[in-house]
Amino acid sequence: MADVIPALHLGGEEATKELLDMCAPTPETRVLDIGCGSGHTACEVARVYGSRVTGITELIIDQKTGILVPAILPMWFPSAS
């Protein structure tokens, strides 16, 4: 669902890119995205930088119904490698 639902952040996508450029993640970097929502940014970090990303959110999208439901377990997003 992360590829379907865009990220909504204060400052928008440009602010997120600026922050990531300052952090300069690498394939060796482990990233914790607290409040990752649909996982859009977490997936982008894994894809673009090759970092291993763990996302934690309070809500996830039920893939059968498309409805936001409470999350119990964290989600892991594999790196591009």
N, C-alpha and C positions, 0 to 999 in steps of 0.2 A: 504494500500500500504506500510505501514511502515514495515510490516513483509517481504515484497518482495524486497525492496530497502534497502541495507545496509547503515549504517551511514558512511560518509566520513569526518573525522576530522583530523586536524593537530595533529600528535602524535598517531593517530589511536585509536582503541578501548581500548587498554591498558591505554592510557593517560586519556581517558574519565572515565574508571573505577577507576583510581587513584584519579581523581578529585572528583568523587562521594563518594569514601571512605573518603576523607578529609572532605567533606561537611556533611556526615552521615545523609542523609535524613531519615525521619520516616513517618509513615502514617499521622501524624499531619502536616507534612511539605507541604507547597505550593511551587511549582517550576514553574518559568517562563523561558521557553526555547525560546529565541529570535533567529530567524534564524533556526528554527527546520527542515526545508526541508521536507522530507517525514514523519517525526515524529518518526523515528526509536528510537533515544535516549530517547525522551519523553515517548514513550510507554514502553521502558525498565525500566525507572525510576519508572513509575507507577506500572509496573508488579513486579519488584524486591523489591522495597522499600515501595510500597503501598501509595506513595505520590500522591497528586492531582497535575497534571501538565497541564499548559496552554502553548501551543506552538503557536508562531507567525512566519510566514514566508512570503516572497514576492511571492513565487511560490508554487503551488500545482499541483498534477497530476490529470488531468481529468480522472475519472474512466472509462468513456466510450471510450476515445480515447488513453489513456496512455500518453498524451502529457502534458508537463509542461505549466501551464497557470497562469496569475497573480492572486494572492489571494486577496480577499477583507476583509474577516472575519478571526479572529483567530480560531484555532482549540483547542478543549478541549479533553484531554485524561483521561478517568476515571481511578481511582486507582484500584488495584487488589481486594479491599474489596467490 
